[in-house]
């Protein structure tokens, strides 16, 4: 009897130890899961007011955040030059390590995807000359106007020495250039707001990567400054939130594989959300349509929770199943047409 009791006690102790072990592992995983957040400010030009820009920047500096400023070299024909208030301010802020600088197209008039190879090359070369001359940037970063490029743009960027590209969620990964694409808006916008997103992802089991897009030129007014401060203060209360700059992401080798993984998942997610062939053909077929909608939602959930490999797996599974269904559908359609054709021929005889 004593041996049986001792055996039961030992079993209970082992079970308790196992439970404690697994719960501690989960707890450690939860603690280790990080939310990395970088910020990009678009449309800085000769029209930008350095005093107001500084009021915004002061709030970012309060939380030790170094945003990327995407600068238009020649907005409305006005080429940036020494002596312009915004140029002098940016030069000072960049030299002090308060901001990173990127080239935002050339004049911001056209989408680069609408321009010929030669015209793109001309604008990128001219813009680069202005940005390098004024700011002596360590790494050339390109931010396309309207977040729109094509294959020619990427080829020209490689040819002209650009190492980093920052567009929208879903740009196709290409070897030789680091992609740091925006995937969420600061307040409101087509990508959704970071505040709304945080209600869903603050408790994550995998690392999450967010690049926040904003425009001081139209996202902000004097009232927005308090909103920005409140938002950054709220985000900084999370132990697992890490604010990082584009410089951090570019220079620290630990981010290389991570950025590639995030961008590939974003590329696959964007195909599911926006691909014209999927929307025009697959979403009109009753059987495939419901399946695609459900799986796309699942891929979105995976993406925002940092399950980037699962996004890629979901994409591949969808691709295989949709093609199989379409193939079967075509076979059935051909069989029906063949059968009808044979019937018509037999009637004519």
FENCOR-V249818 format. One record per residue. N is the residue number from 1. RES is the residue in one letter. SS is DSSP state (2 for helix, 1 for strand, 0 for the rest). D_FIRST is the distance of its C-alpha to the first C-alpha in Angstrom with 1 decimal. Layout:
n: <N & N>
res: <RES & RES>
ss: <SS & SS>
d_first: <D_FIRST & D_FIRST>
This chain:
n: <1 & 2 & 3 & 4 & 5 & 6 & 7 & 8 & 9 & 10 & 11 & 12 & 13 & 14 & 15 & 16 & 17 & 18 & 19 & 20 & 21 & 22 & 23 & 24 & 25 & 26 & 27 & 28 & 29 & 30 & 31 & 32 & 33 & 34 & 35 & 36 & 37 & 38 & 39 & 40 & 41 & 42 & 43 & 44 & 45 & 46 & 47 & 48 & 49 & 50 & 51 & 52 & 53 & 54 & 55 & 56 & 57 & 58 & 59 & 60 & 61 & 62 & 63 & 64 & 65 & 66 & 67 & 68 & 69 & 70 & 71 & 72 & 73 & 74 & 75 & 76 & 77 & 78 & 79 & 80 & 81 & 82 & 83 & 84 & 85 & 86 & 87 & 88 & 89 & 90 & 91 & 92 & 93 & 94 & 95 & 96 & 97 & 98 & 99 & 100 & 101 & 102 & 103 & 104 & 105 & 106 & 107 & 108 & 109 & 110 & 111 & 112 & 113 & 114 & 115 & 116 & 117 & 118 & 119 & 120 & 121 & 122 & 123 & 124 & 125 & 126 & 127 & 128 & 129 & 130 & 131 & 132 & 133 & 134 & 135 & 136 & 137 & 138 & 139 & 140 & 141 & 142 & 143 & 144 & 145 & 146 & 147 & 148 & 149 & 150 & 151 & 152 & 153 & 154 & 155 & 156 & 157 & 158 & 159 & 160 & 161 & 162 & 163 & 164 & 165 & 166 & 167 & 168 & 169 & 170 & 171 & 172 & 173 & 174 & 175 & 176 & 177 & 178 & 179 & 180 & 181 & 182 & 183 & 184 & 185 & 186 & 187 & 188 & 189 & 190 & 191 & 192 & 193 & 194 & 195 & 196 & 197 & 198 & 199 & 200 & 201 & 202 & 203 & 204 & 205 & 206 & 207 & 208 & 209 & 210 & 211 & 212 & 213 & 214 & 215 & 216 & 217 & 218 & 219 & 220 & 221 & 222 & 223 & 224 & 225 & 226 & 227 & 228 & 229 & 230 & 231 & 232 & 233 & 234 & 235 & 236 & 237 & 238 & 239 & 240 & 241 & 242 & 243 & 244 & 245 & 246 & 247 & 248 & 249 & 250 & 251 & 252 & 253 & 254 & 255 & 256 & 257 & 258 & 259 & 260 & 261 & 262 & 263 & 264 & 265 & 266 & 267 & 268 & 269 & 270 & 271 & 272 & 273 & 274 & 275 & 276 & 277 & 278 & 279 & 280 & 281 & 282 & 283 & 284 & 285 & 286 & 287 & 288 & 289 & 290 & 291 & 292 & 293 & 294 & 295 & 296 & 297 & 298 & 299 & 300 & 301 & 302 & 303 & 304 & 305 & 306 & 307 & 308 & 309 & 310 & 311 & 312 & 313 & 314 & 315 & 316 & 317 & 318 & 319 & 320 & 321 & 322 & 323 & 324 & 325 & 326 & 327 & 328 & 329 & 330 & 331 & 332 & 333 & 334 & 335 & 336 & 337 & 338 & 339 & 340 & 341 & 342 & 343 & 344 & 345 & 346 & 347 & 348 & 349>
res: <X & X & X & X & X & X & X & X & X & X & X & X & X & X & X & X & X & X & X & X & X & X & X & X & X & X & X & X & X & X & X & X & X & X & X & X & X & X & X & X & X & X & X & X & X & X & X & X & X & X & X & X & X & X & X & X & X & X & X & X & X & X & X & X & X & X & X & X & X & X & X & X & X & X & X & X & X & X & X & X & X & X & X & X & X & X & X & X & X & X & X & X & X & X & X & X & X & X & X & X & X & X & X & X & X & X & X & X & X & X & X & X & X & X & X & X & X & X & X & X & X & X & X & X & X & X & X & X & X & X & X & X & X & X & X & X & X & X & X & X & X & X & X & X & X & X & X & X & X & X & X & X & X & X & X & X & X & X & X & X & X & X & X & X & X & X & X & X & X & X & X & X & X & X & X & X & X & X & X & X & X & X & X & X & X & X & X & X & X & X & X & X & X & X & X & X & X & X & X & X & X & X & X & X & X & X & X & X & X & X & X & X & X & X & X & X & X & X & X & X & X & X & X & X & X & X & X & X & X & X & X & X & X & X & X & X & X & X & X & X & X & X & X & X & X & X & X & X & X & X & X & X & X & X & X & X & X & X & X & X & X & X & X & X & X & X & X & X & X & X & X & X & X & X & X & X & X & X & X & X & X & X & X & X & X & X & X & X & X & X & X & X & X & X & X & X & X & X & X & X & X & X & X & X & X & X & X & X & X & X & X & X & X & X & X & X & X & X & X & X & X & X & X & X & X & X & X & X & X & X & X & X & X & X & X & X & X & X & X & X & X & X & X & X & X & X & X & X & X>
ss: <0 & 2 & 2 & 2 & 2 & 2 & 2 & 2 & 2 & 2 & 2 & 2 & 2 & 2 & 2 & 2 & 2 & 2 & 2 & 2 & 2 & 2 & 2 & 2 & 2 & 2 & 2 & 2 & 2 & 2 & 2 & 2 & 0 & 0 & 1 & 1 & 1 & 1 & 1 & 1 & 1 & 1 & 1 & 1 & 0 & 0 & 0 & 0 & 0 & 2 & 2 & 2 & 2 & 2 & 2 & 2 & 2 & 2 & 2 & 2 & 2 & 2 & 0 & 0 & 0 & 0 & 0 & 1 & 1 & 1 & 1 & 0 & 0 & 1 & 1 & 0 & 0 & 1 & 1 & 0 & 0 & 0 & 0 & 0 & 2 & 2 & 2 & 2 & 2 & 2 & 2 & 2 & 2 & 2 & 2 & 0 & 0 & 0 & 0 & 1 & 1 & 1 & 1 & 1 & 0 & 0 & 0 & 0 & 0 & 0 & 0 & 2 & 2 & 2 & 0 & 0 & 2 & 2 & 2 & 2 & 2 & 2 & 2 & 2 & 2 & 2 & 2 & 2 & 2 & 2 & 2 & 2 & 2 & 2 & 2 & 0 & 0 & 0 & 0 & 0 & 1 & 1 & 1 & 0 & 2 & 2 & 2 & 0 & 0 & 0 & 2 & 2 & 2 & 2 & 2 & 2 & 2 & 2 & 2 & 0 & 0 & 0 & 0 & 1 & 1 & 0 & 0 & 1 & 0 & 0 & 0 & 0 & 0 & 0 & 0 & 0 & 0 & 1 & 1 & 0 & 0 & 1 & 0 & 1 & 1 & 0 & 0 & 0 & 0 & 0 & 0 & 0 & 1 & 2 & 2 & 2 & 2 & 2 & 2 & 2 & 2 & 0 & 0 & 0 & 0 & 0 & 0 & 1 & 1 & 1 & 1 & 1 & 1 & 1 & 0 & 0 & 0 & 0 & 0 & 0 & 0 & 2 & 2 & 2 & 2 & 2 & 2 & 2 & 2 & 2 & 2 & 2 & 2 & 2 & 2 & 2 & 0 & 0 & 0 & 0 & 1 & 1 & 1 & 0 & 0 & 2 & 2 & 2 & 2 & 2 & 2 & 0 & 2 & 2 & 2 & 2 & 2 & 2 & 2 & 2 & 2 & 2 & 2 & 2 & 2 & 2 & 2 & 2 & 2 & 2 & 2 & 2 & 2 & 2 & 0 & 2 & 2 & 2 & 2 & 2 & 0 & 2 & 2 & 2 & 0 & 2 & 2 & 2 & 2 & 2 & 2 & 2 & 2 & 2 & 2 & 2 & 2 & 2 & 2 & 2 & 2 & 2 & 2 & 2 & 0 & 0 & 0 & 2 & 2 & 2 & 2 & 2 & 2 & 2 & 2 & 2 & 2 & 2 & 2 & 2 & 2 & 2 & 2 & 2 & 2 & 2 & 2 & 2 & 2 & 2 & 2 & 2 & 2 & 2 & 2 & 2 & 2 & 2 & 2 & 2 & 2 & 2 & 2 & 2 & 2 & 2 & 2 & 2 & 0>
d_first: <0.0 & 3.8 & 5.4 & 5.1 & 6.3 & 8.6 & 9.8 & 10.7 & 12.4 & 14.2 & 15.4 & 16.7 & 18.4 & 20.0 & 21.3 & 22.7 & 24.4 & 25.9 & 27.2 & 28.7 & 30.2 & 31.8 & 33.1 & 34.6 & 36.3 & 37.7 & 38.8 & 40.5 & 42.2 & 43.4 & 44.8 & 46.5 & 48.2 & 51.8 & 54.8 & 57.9 & 61.1 & 64.7 & 67.9 & 71.3 & 74.4 & 77.1 & 80.8 & 81.9 & 85.7 & 88.9 & 88.6 & 85.3 & 85.7 & 84.3 & 84.0 & 81.7 & 79.9 & 79.2 & 77.8 & 75.3 & 74.6 & 74.0 & 71.0 & 69.5 & 70.1 & 68.4 & 65.1 & 66.0 & 66.7 & 69.4 & 70.7 & 72.8 & 76.4 & 77.9 & 81.6 & 84.5 & 87.2 & 90.2 & 89.6 & 92.7 & 94.8 & 94.0 & 92.8 & 90.6 & 92.4 & 92.4 & 93.4 & 91.8 & 89.6 & 86.4 & 87.0 & 87.4 & 84.2 & 82.1 & 83.4 & 82.3 & 78.9 & 78.2 & 79.4 & 77.0 & 74.0 & 73.7 & 74.2 & 74.3 & 77.3 & 77.6 & 80.7 & 80.7 & 83.0 & 86.7 & 88.4 & 85.6 & 88.2 & 86.8 & 83.6 & 83.5 & 82.4 & 85.8 & 87.8 & 89.1 & 87.8 & 91.0 & 90.8 & 87.2 & 88.0 & 90.9 & 88.9 & 85.9 & 88.2 & 90.2 & 87.2 & 85.5 & 88.7 & 88.7 & 85.0 & 85.1 & 88.3 & 87.3 & 83.6 & 83.1 & 79.7 & 77.2 & 75.9 & 77.8 & 75.9 & 77.4 & 76.7 & 78.7 & 80.7 & 79.1 & 76.1 & 78.0 & 78.6 & 79.1 & 78.8 & 82.1 & 80.9 & 77.9 & 80.2 & 82.6 & 80.0 & 78.8 & 82.4 & 83.4 & 80.4 & 78.1 & 74.4 & 72.7 & 73.1 & 71.8 & 72.4 & 70.3 & 67.0 & 67.3 & 69.8 & 69.4 & 67.9 & 70.5 & 70.0 & 72.0 & 71.7 & 68.9 & 68.4 & 67.3 & 67.8 & 67.6 & 65.1 & 65.2 & 67.9 & 67.9 & 68.8 & 69.8 & 71.0 & 70.5 & 67.3 & 65.8 & 65.1 & 62.5 & 61.6 & 60.7 & 58.8 & 56.7 & 55.2 & 53.5 & 52.7 & 51.9 & 48.2 & 48.1 & 45.8 & 48.6 & 51.8 & 54.7 & 58.4 & 61.1 & 64.8 & 66.5 & 70.1 & 72.6 & 76.3 & 77.8 & 81.0 & 79.8 & 76.2 & 77.0 & 79.1 & 78.9 & 76.3 & 74.1 & 73.7 & 71.4 & 69.4 & 69.0 & 67.9 & 65.4 & 64.0 & 63.7 & 62.1 & 59.5 & 58.8 & 58.5 & 55.7 & 53.3 & 51.5 & 51.5 & 55.2 & 57.4 & 61.2 & 63.0 & 66.6 & 68.3 & 69.0 & 65.2 & 64.6 & 67.5 & 67.1 & 63.3 & 62.2 & 58.6 & 60.1 & 62.0 & 59.4 & 58.1 & 61.5 & 62.1 & 58.8 & 59.6 & 63.1 & 62.2 & 59.8 & 62.6 & 65.1 & 62.9 & 62.2 & 65.9 & 66.7 & 64.4 & 65.9 & 69.5 & 70.5 & 73.6 & 72.9 & 69.4 & 70.9 & 74.0 & 72.5 & 68.7 & 68.3 & 70.9 & 68.9 & 66.6 & 63.6 & 63.7 & 64.7 & 61.5 & 59.3 & 61.4 & 61.2 & 57.4 & 56.9 & 59.4 & 57.6 & 54.4 & 56.3 & 57.6 & 54.1 & 53.0 & 56.1 & 55.8 & 52.1 & 52.8 & 51.4 & 54.6 & 53.2 & 52.1 & 55.6 & 57.0 & 54.5 & 55.3 & 59.0 & 58.8 & 56.7 & 59.3 & 62.1 & 60.8 & 60.0 & 63.2 & 65.2 & 63.4 & 64.1 & 67.7 & 68.2 & 66.9 & 69.1 & 72.1 & 71.4 & 71.2 & 74.3 & 76.2 & 75.1 & 76.4 & 79.7 & 80.1 & 79.5 & 82.0 & 84.5 & 84.3 & 84.8 & 87.8 & 89.3 & 88.8 & 90.5 & 93.4 & 93.9>
